[in-house]
Amino acid sequence: MADRLESSPGEPAAPKIDTSRPHSARVWNHWIGGKDNYPIDRQVGDRIREVFPGIIEVARHSRAFLGRAVRHLAAEAGIRQFLDIGTGLPTQDNTHEVAQRAAPDCRVVYVDNDPLVLVHARALLISTPEGATDYIDADVRDPERILAKAARTLDFDRPVGLILLGIMGNVADDEEAYAIVRRLLAALPPGSHLALNDGTAVFDQEGARTGERHRAAAGDPYRLRTPEQIARFFDGLEMLEPGLVPVSRWRPEATPFGAPPEVDAFCGVARKPA
């Protein structure tokens, strides 16, 4: 499969999309009201929503957290490079749009392993003239491939914002998941930042765990973790305020209605020290 967003003559065709199996990117797209999904994705998504209605708020607040985190990194922390792994299907305010709105010269590399995401990425994830975007077809379990391909767009001698939103739950083994994040961070220089969230079963334990079982039975498993387990992803980093919190509570926009509800996904943003 071609890796770059640009299509060129002779470029290998994207692999056929398997519409008989759900994919987390398309199920997620269904939860946030998107149209880029198939009947199997809607079937699985609706089944999970029936037993765990809070998944819709998890999805929406996770997307909003992405915007706030990227905006902070680009506008306040001075980050000009982003590696967004498990990007999902393009929608409004994608990582490069938020980052380049703050700094048009930002460079963004997206990583996903769903062929449908690749098709849309080629068409929609278009950079400003001053910056750059690229798309890598890869699995989060292959950090060496990701780093090697990302190096053609990103300069790993300069700080990078590593974005891992809702993706590490696809790696069931805890130690493997921690090792992947450590390997990715090891390739990044001091001053780089990690923005990560992961699903939990804190506020609706029964619903979240039932949804977890439904996803596994449908062939799209997702491992829920405790806040303490999620905190381990940030070992050795300097956590930014307010620390590890539900995605809805990380520097939320001020409203007249008070704090947003707590949802079953915890997040944090942290800096790699010198």
C-alpha positions in Angstrom: 0.0 0.0 0.0 1.2 3.5 -0.7 2.0 5.5 2.4 1.9 9.1 1.2 -1.2 11.1 1.0 -0.5 12.1 -2.6 -1.5 9.6 -5.2 0.8 9.1 -8.2 0.8 7.0 -11.4 1.7 3.4 -10.7 0.9 3.7 -7.0 -0.3 0.3 -5.6 -4.0 0.1 -5.1 -5.3 0.3 -1.5 -6.3 -3.2 -0.2 -9.9 -4.1 -0.3 -12.0 -3.0 2.6 -13.5 -5.9 4.6 -17.1 -4.8 5.2 -17.9 -8.1 7.0 -15.9 -7.2 10.1 -16.2 -4.1 12.3 -13.2 -1.8 12.6 -12.7 0.5 15.6 -12.2 3.6 13.4 -15.5 3.1 11.7 -17.4 2.1 14.8 -16.1 5.3 16.4 -17.1 7.3 13.4 -20.7 6.0 13.9 -20.7 7.0 17.5 -19.8 10.6 16.7 -22.5 10.8 14.1 -20.4 10.2 11.0 -21.4 8.5 7.8 -18.2 6.7 6.9 -19.1 3.3 8.2 -20.8 0.1 7.2 -23.8 -1.9 8.5 -21.5 -4.2 10.6 -19.9 -1.1 12.2 -23.3 0.3 13.0 -24.6 -3.0 14.3 -21.7 -3.4 16.7 -21.8 0.2 17.7 -25.5 0.2 18.4 -25.2 -3.0 20.5 -22.5 -1.4 22.6 -24.5 1.8 23.0 -27.5 -0.2 24.2 -25.5 -1.7 27.1 -23.2 1.3 27.6 -25.0 4.5 26.7 -22.1 6.6 28.0 -19.9 5.5 25.0 -21.4 8.4 23.0 -20.3 10.9 25.5 -16.9 9.2 25.7 -16.5 9.5 22.0 -17.6 13.2 21.8 -15.5 14.3 24.8 -12.5 12.4 23.5 -12.7 14.2 20.2 -13.0 17.6 22.0 -10.0 16.7 24.2 -8.0 16.1 21.0 -8.7 19.7 19.9 -7.9 21.2 23.3 -4.7 19.2 23.6 -3.4 19.9 20.1 -4.3 23.6 20.4 -2.3 23.8 23.7 0.7 22.1 22.2 0.8 24.2 19.1 -0.2 27.6 20.5 1.3 27.4 24.0 4.0 24.7 24.1 5.5 25.6 20.7 5.2 22.1 19.2 5.4 22.2 15.4 5.4 18.5 14.7 2.8 15.9 15.5 2.6 12.1 15.2 -1.0 11.0 15.5 -1.3 7.3 15.8 -4.8 5.7 15.5 -6.1 8.8 13.9 -9.4 7.3 12.7 -11.6 8.7 10.0 -11.2 12.4 9.1 -13.8 14.7 10.5 -14.0 18.3 11.6 -11.0 19.8 13.4 -8.5 17.1 12.6 -5.1 17.3 14.2 -3.4 19.2 11.3 -6.3 21.7 11.1 -6.1 22.6 14.8 -2.3 22.7 14.8 -2.0 24.7 11.6 -4.6 27.1 12.7 -2.3 28.0 15.5 0.9 27.7 13.5 0.6 27.2 9.7 4.1 25.6 9.5 3.1 22.6 11.6 3.9 19.1 10.2 1.6 16.2 11.0 1.9 12.5 10.3 -1.2 10.4 10.7 -1.1 6.6 11.3 -3.9 4.1 10.9 -4.5 0.6 9.6 -8.0 0.9 8.1 -8.0 1.1 4.3 -11.1 3.3 4.4 -9.2 5.8 6.5 -6.4 5.8 3.9 -8.8 6.6 1.1 -10.3 9.5 3.0 -6.9 10.7 4.3 -5.6 11.0 0.7 -8.5 13.2 -0.2 -9.1 15.2 3.0 -6.0 15.5 5.1 -4.4 18.3 3.1 -1.8 20.6 4.6 -1.3 24.3 4.5 1.4 25.4 2.0 3.7 26.2 4.9 3.3 22.9 6.6 3.0 19.2 5.7 0.8 16.2 6.2 1.5 12.5 5.6 -0.4 9.3 6.2 1.2 6.0 7.2 -0.6 2.7 6.8 0.6 0.9 9.9 -0.4 -0.8 13.1 0.4 0.7 16.5 2.1 -2.6 17.3 4.8 -1.9 14.7 6.5 1.2 16.2 9.7 0.6 14.2 7.8 1.0 10.9 5.9 4.0 12.2 9.1 5.8 13.2 11.0 4.9 10.0 8.2 6.2 7.8 7.4 9.2 9.9 11.1 10.3 9.7 10.6 11.4 6.1 8.2 14.2 7.3 9.2 14.8 10.9 12.6 15.8 12.3 13.2 13.7 15.3 15.9 16.1 16.6 13.1 18.6 17.3 10.1 18.2 19.7 7.2 16.2 18.6 3.6 15.9 19.9 2.8 12.2 20.1 -1.0 11.7 20.0 -2.4 8.3 21.2 -6.1 8.8 21.7 -8.1 5.6 22.3 -5.6 3.5 20.5 -3.7 1.6 23.3 -6.9 -0.2 24.3 -6.5 -2.2 21.0 -3.3 -3.7 22.6 -4.6 -6.2 25.1 -1.4 -7.0 26.8 -0.4 -4.3 29.3 3.3 -4.9 29.1 3.3 -4.8 25.3 1.2 -1.6 25.4 3.7 0.1 27.8 6.6 -1.1 25.7 5.2 0.4 22.5 4.7 3.8 24.2 8.2 3.7 25.7 9.7 2.9 22.3 7.9 5.7 20.6 8.9 8.2 23.3 12.5 7.0 23.2 12.8 8.2 19.6 11.6 11.7 20.5 13.8 14.4 21.9 13.3 16.3 25.2 10.5 18.8 25.0 8.3 16.4 23.1 4.8 15.8 24.6 2.5 12.8 24.9 -1.2 13.2 24.7 -3.0 10.0 25.5 -6.4 8.7 26.6 -7.7 5.2 27.2 -11.1 3.7 28.1 -12.0 2.9 31.7 -14.9 1.3 33.6 -15.0 3.8 36.5 -18.3 5.5 36.4 -20.4 2.8 34.7 -18.5 -0.4 35.4 -21.2 -2.8 34.4 -22.0 -1.0 31.1 -18.4 -0.4 30.2 -17.4 -4.0 30.9 -20.4 -5.4 29.0 -19.5 -3.2 26.0 -16.0 -4.5 26.3 -17.3 -8.1 26.0 -19.5 -7.2 23.0 -16.5 -5.7 21.2 -14.4 -8.8 21.8 -17.2 -11.1 20.6 -17.6 -9.0 17.4 -14.0 -9.3 16.6 -13.0 -5.7 17.5 -11.6 -6.2 21.0 -10.8 -3.2 23.2 -9.0 -3.5 26.6 -10.4 -1.2 29.3 -7.8 0.0 31.9 -8.0 1.5 35.3 -6.8 5.1 35.8 -3.8 3.7 37.6 -2.9 1.5 34.6 -3.3 4.5 32.3 -1.0 6.6 34.5 1.8 4.2 33.8 1.9 5.3 30.2 3.2 8.6 31.5 6.1 7.2 33.6 9.2 9.4 33.4 7.3 12.3 32.0 6.2 15.7 33.5 2.4 15.8 33.7 0.7 19.0 32.8 -2.1 20.3 34.9 -4.7 19.0 35.7 -3.0 15.7 35.6 -4.8 12.4 34.8 -8.5 13.1 34.5 -11.6 12.1 32.5 -11.3 13.5 29.0 -14.2 15.8 29.7 -12.3 17.4 32.6 -8.9 18.2 30.9 -9.0 22.0 30.6 -12.6 22.2 29.5 -14.0 25.3 27.9 -15.8 27.6 30.3 -19.6 27.5 30.2 -22.4 28.8 32.4 -23.4 25.2 33.2 -20.5 24.2 35.4 -18.1 21.4 34.9 -18.9 18.8 32.2 -19.9 15.3 33.3 -17.2 12.7 34.1 -16.9 10.0 31.4 -15.2 6.6 31.2 -12.1 7.6 29.4 -9.1 9.1 31.3 -6.4 11.3 29.7 -3.3 13.3 30.3 -0.8 15.5 28.5 2.9 15.3 29.6 6.3 16.6 28.6 9.4 14.6 28.1 12.1 16.2 30.3 15.7 16.8 29.5 
